[in-house]
Amino acid sequence: MRVLLPLALLAGPALADLPVVEAVEPRTGGDGWTFDVTVSHADTGWEHYADGWEVLGPDGMRLGYRELLHPHVTEQPFTRSLRGVVVPEGVSAVTVRAHDNVHGWGEAVEVTLP
């Protein structure tokens, strides 16, 4: 008898999803913009976890980067903030995307600034 298993069962954590930006709350203040970003990712520990996220301008230039210093295995999704982001005058939308230490960048999300 021959048994067929889905590839995902055979591969295990190597096929874990890319990090997903679930929500972004931008607000402006005296020292620039603050971005509260909620990320979800199937962190498995130090060997595979969401390790950062970035804010990009319309031209693709990085405006800010938040490094995530440890896995969030039991805290999903999780929210972290980045303060003091300088958004050029006249820019009405930015892009936010999250990164993991195995697969790289997840899907970018466009965020309209209030």
ZAROMAR-947776 format. One record per residue: residue number from 0; residue in three letters; x, y, z of N, C-alpha, C in turn. Coordinates in Angstrom, 2 decimals, m for minus. Example, Ala and Ser with C-alpha at 12.3 -4.5 7.8 and 13.67 -1.06 7.14 Angstrom:
<recs>
REC    nr   rest       n.X       n.Y       n.Z      ca.X      ca.Y      ca.Z       c.X       c.Y       c.Z
REC     0    ALA     13.19     m5.69      7.80     12.30     m4.50      7.80     13.20     m3.30      7.80
REC     1    SER     12.85     m2.25      7.08     13.67     m1.06      7.14     12.90      0.03      7.87
</recs>
This chain:
<recs>
REC    nr   rest       n.X       n.Y       n.Z      ca.X      ca.Y      ca.Z       c.X       c.Y       c.Z
REC     0    MET      0.83     m1.17      0.00      0.00      0.00      0.00      0.89      1.24      0.00
REC     1    ARG      0.55      2.21     m0.83      1.31      3.44     m0.95      0.56      4.58     m0.25
REC     2    VAL      1.25      5.32      0.63      0.62      6.43      1.35      1.24      7.73      0.85
REC     3    LEU      0.37      8.68      0.47      0.83      9.99      0.02      0.55     11.01      1.12
REC     4    LEU      1.57     11.78      1.45      1.42     12.83      2.45      1.59     14.18      1.79
REC     5    PRO      0.85     15.18      2.24      1.07     16.52      1.70      2.51     16.96      1.99
REC     6    LEU      3.08     17.72      1.06      4.46     18.18      1.23      4.64     18.99      2.49
REC     7    ALA      3.64     19.74      2.89      3.76     20.57      4.10      4.02     19.70      5.34
REC     8    LEU      3.46     18.52      5.39      3.70     17.64      6.53      5.12     17.12      6.54
REC     9    LEU      5.68     16.89      5.38      7.04     16.39      5.29      8.08     17.47      5.57
REC    10    ALA      7.77     18.70      5.21      8.75     19.77      5.30      8.83     20.38      6.69
REC    11    GLY      7.76     20.37      7.45      7.76     20.94      8.79      7.94     22.44      8.79
REC    12    PRO      8.66     23.00      9.75      8.77     24.44      9.92      9.43     25.17      8.76
REC    13    ALA     10.14     24.47      7.90     10.82     25.16      6.80      9.83     25.87      5.89
REC    14    LEU      8.59     25.44      5.85      7.59     26.08      5.00      6.70     27.04      5.78
REC    15    ALA      7.11     27.44      6.96      6.30     28.36      7.76      6.06     29.64      6.97
REC    16    ASP      4.94     30.27      7.24      4.56     31.48      6.52      5.53     32.62      6.77
REC    17    LEU      5.55     33.53      5.81      6.29     34.78      5.97      5.58     35.63      7.02
REC    18    PRO      6.27     36.60      7.59      5.60     37.48      8.55      4.54     38.32      7.86
REC    19    VAL      3.47     38.61      8.60      2.35     39.37      8.07      2.15     40.62      8.92
REC    20    VAL      2.05     41.77      8.26      1.70     43.00      8.95      0.18     43.00      9.08
REC    21    GLU     m0.29     42.86     10.31     m1.73     42.77     10.58     m2.39     44.15     10.73
REC    22    ALA     m1.66     45.10     11.30     m2.21     46.44     11.52     m1.08     47.45     11.67
REC    23    VAL     m1.37     48.69     11.27     m0.42     49.78     11.43     m1.20     51.00     11.91
REC    24    GLU     m0.71     51.61     12.99     m1.32     52.83     13.51     m0.27     53.93     13.49
REC    25    PRO     m0.33     54.81     12.48      0.61     55.92     12.42      0.05     57.15     13.14
REC    26    ARG      0.95     57.90     13.78      0.54     59.17     14.38      1.74     60.11     14.37
REC    27    THR      1.45     61.38     14.23      2.52     62.36     14.16      2.62     63.12     15.48
REC    28    GLY      3.82     63.60     15.75      4.08     64.35     16.97      5.27     65.26     16.77
REC    29    GLY      5.75     65.84     17.86      6.85     66.80     17.79      8.16     66.22     17.28
REC    30    ASP      8.38     64.92     17.49      9.66     64.32     17.09      9.52     63.46     15.83
REC    31    GLY      8.51     63.71     15.03      8.28     62.92     13.81      7.10     61.99     13.99
REC    32    TRP      7.07     60.96     13.18      5.98     59.99     13.19      6.30     58.82     14.10
REC    33    THR      5.26     58.27     14.71      5.34     57.02     15.45      4.48     56.01     14.73
REC    34    PHE      5.01     54.80     14.56      4.27     53.71     13.92      4.15     52.56     14.91
REC    35    ASP      2.91     52.20     15.23      2.63     51.01     16.03      2.25     49.92     15.04
REC    36    VAL      3.06     48.89     14.93      2.88     47.85     13.91      2.63     46.51     14.59
REC    37    THR      1.55     45.86     14.18      1.21     44.53     14.68      1.61     43.51     13.63
REC    38    VAL      2.42     42.54     14.05      2.95     41.51     13.16      2.54     40.14     13.67
REC    39    SER      2.22     39.25     12.74      2.03     37.84     13.11      3.00     36.99     12.28
REC    40    HIS      3.49     35.94     12.93      4.44     35.04     12.27      4.52     33.75     13.08
REC    41    ALA      4.70     32.66     12.41      4.80     31.36     13.08      6.20     31.17     13.65
REC    42    ASP      6.59     32.05     14.58      7.92     31.93     15.20      8.07     30.55     15.84
REC    43    THR      9.22     29.93     15.62      9.49     28.62     16.23     10.60     28.69     17.26
REC    44    GLY     11.23     29.84     17.39     12.36     30.02     18.29     13.45     30.77     17.55
REC    45    TRP     14.66     30.72     18.09     15.78     31.47     17.51     16.10     31.04     16.08
REC    46    GLU     15.76     29.81     15.71     16.08     29.34     14.37     15.17     29.93     13.30
REC    47    HIS     13.98     30.45     13.68     13.05     31.02     12.70     12.08     31.95     13.40
REC    48    TYR     12.27     33.26     13.21     11.38     34.23     13.84     11.36     35.54     13.05
REC    49    ALA     10.30     36.33     13.27     10.21     37.66     12.68     11.24     38.53     13.37
REC    50    ASP     12.17     39.08     12.59     13.29     39.81     13.20     13.30     41.31     12.91
REC    51    GLY     12.24     41.82     12.26     12.19     43.26     12.05     11.06     43.67     11.13
REC    52    TRP     10.85     44.97     11.05      9.92     45.54     10.08     10.41     46.93      9.69
REC    53    GLU      9.96     47.41      8.53     10.43     48.69      8.04      9.30     49.53      7.47
REC    54    VAL      9.54     50.84      7.45      8.64     51.82      6.85      9.36     52.37      5.63
REC    55    LEU      8.69     52.32      4.48      9.27     52.80      3.23      8.46     53.96      2.67
REC    56    GLY      9.16     54.93      2.07      8.49     56.02      1.38      7.99     55.56      0.02
REC    57    PRO      7.24     56.41     m0.67      6.69     56.04     m1.98      7.77     55.68     m3.02
REC    58    ASP      8.96     56.20     m2.83     10.06     55.91     m3.77     10.84     54.66     m3.37
REC    59    GLY     10.40     53.97     m2.30     11.09     52.77     m1.84     12.22     53.03     m0.86
REC    60    MET     12.48     54.30     m0.55     13.54     54.63      0.39     13.11     54.29      1.82
REC    61    ARG     14.00     53.66      2.57     13.70     53.30      3.95     13.66     54.56      4.82
REC    62    LEU     12.52     54.73      5.49     12.34     55.86      6.40     12.59     55.45      7.85
REC    63    GLY     12.43     54.16      8.13     12.64     53.68      9.48     12.67     52.17      9.52
REC    64    TYR     13.37     51.63     10.52     13.48     50.18     10.69     13.39     49.85     12.18
REC    65    ARG     12.57     48.86     12.50     12.46     48.38     13.89     13.01     46.97     13.93
REC    66    GLU     14.13     46.79     14.62     14.71     45.47     14.80     13.97     44.76     15.93
REC    67    LEU     13.65     43.50     15.72     13.02     42.67     16.75     14.10     41.74     17.27
REC    68    LEU     14.42     41.83     18.54     15.62     41.21     19.09     15.45     39.79     19.59
REC    69    HIS     14.20     39.27     19.56     13.99     37.90     20.05     12.72     37.32     19.44
REC    70    PRO     12.58     36.00     19.46     11.35     35.37     18.96     10.15     35.71     19.85
REC    71    HIS      8.97     35.65     19.25      7.71     35.89     19.95      6.83     34.65     19.81
REC    72    VAL      7.35     33.52     20.24      6.68     32.23     20.05      5.32     32.20     20.72
REC    73    THR      5.22     32.72     21.93      3.95     32.64     22.68      3.17     33.95     22.67
REC    74    GLU      3.64     34.93     21.93      2.97     36.24     21.87      2.64     36.53     20.41
REC    75    GLN      1.50     36.06     19.94      1.11     36.24     18.55     m0.34     36.68     18.46
REC    76    PRO     m0.65     37.66     17.63      0.31     38.60     17.05      0.86     39.53     18.13
REC    77    PHE      1.88     40.29     17.78      2.50     41.20     18.74      2.64     42.57     18.10
REC    78    THR      2.67     43.61     18.93      2.76     44.98     18.45      4.01     45.63     19.03
REC    79    ARG      4.75     46.31     18.16      5.92     47.07     18.58      5.87     48.44     17.90
REC    80    SER      6.49     49.43     18.53      6.45     50.80     18.04      7.82     51.27     17.58
REC    81    LEU      7.78     52.24     16.68      8.99     52.93     16.23      8.68     54.42     16.23
REC    82    ARG      9.48     55.19     16.97      9.26     56.63     17.10     10.30     57.41     16.31
REC    83    GLY      9.96     58.65     16.02     10.92     59.55     15.40     11.16     59.32     13.92
REC    84    VAL     10.21     58.72     13.23     10.36     58.48     11.79     10.08     59.79     11.05
REC    85    VAL     11.02     60.21     10.22     10.86     61.43      9.44     10.23     61.06      8.09
REC    86    VAL      9.01     61.54      7.89      8.31     61.33      6.63      8.37     62.66      5.87
REC    87    PRO      8.90     62.62      4.64      9.03     63.87      3.89      7.67     64.57      3.71
REC    88    GLU      7.73     65.90      3.71      6.52     66.70      3.52      5.87     66.34      2.19
REC    89    GLY      4.56     66.28      2.19      3.82     65.97      0.98      3.54     64.49      0.78
REC    90    VAL      4.18     63.64      1.57      3.95     62.19      1.46      2.67     61.85      2.22
REC    91    SER      1.73     61.20      1.54      0.45     60.88      2.17      0.27     59.40      2.46
REC    92    ALA      1.22     58.58      2.00      1.14     57.13      2.25      2.54     56.55      2.31
REC    93    VAL      2.70     55.53      3.13      3.96     54.81      3.25      3.66     53.32      3.10
REC    94    THR      4.71     52.53      3.01      4.58     51.09      2.93      5.29     50.48      4.13
REC    95    VAL      4.67     49.47      4.72      5.26     48.76      5.86      5.33     47.29      5.51
REC    96    ARG      6.47     46.67      5.80      6.62     45.22      5.59      7.49     44.64      6.68
REC    97    ALA      7.23     43.37      7.00      7.96     42.67      8.06      8.92     41.65      7.45
REC    98    HIS      9.92     41.28      8.23     11.00     40.40      7.77     11.17     39.24      8.74
REC    99    ASP     11.50     38.06      8.22     11.91     36.98      9.12     13.31     36.52      8.76
REC   100    ASN     13.99     35.90      9.72     15.41     35.58      9.56     15.70     34.37      8.68
REC   101    VAL     14.66     33.74      8.13     14.87     32.60      7.23     14.42     32.93      5.80
REC   102    HIS     13.20     33.44      5.66     12.62     33.63      4.32     12.68     35.06      3.79
REC   103    GLY     12.96     36.02      4.65     13.07     37.40      4.17     11.79     38.19      4.36
REC   104    TRP     11.50     39.06      3.39     10.41     40.03      3.51      9.05     39.43      3.19
REC   105    GLY      8.07     39.79      4.02      6.68     39.44      3.77      6.05     40.47      2.86
REC   106    GLU      4.77     40.30      2.62      4.03     41.20      1.73      3.96     42.61      2.31
REC   107    ALA      4.16     43.59      1.44      4.11     44.99      1.86      2.66     45.46      1.97
REC   108    VAL      2.43     46.35      2.94      1.11     46.91      3.18      1.20     48.43      3.02
REC   109    GLU      0.33     49.01      2.19      0.31     50.47      2.06     m0.54     51.06      3.16
REC   110    VAL     m0.02     52.13      3.76     m0.68     52.79      4.88     m0.88     54.26      4.54
REC   111    THR     m2.13     54.71      4.57     m2.43     56.11      4.36     m2.21     56.86      5.67
REC   112    LEU     m1.49     57.96      5.59     m1.20     58.75      6.79     m2.37     59.68      7.09
REC   113    PRO     m2.71     59.83      8.38     m3.84     60.70      8.73     m3.52     62.18      8.52
</recs>
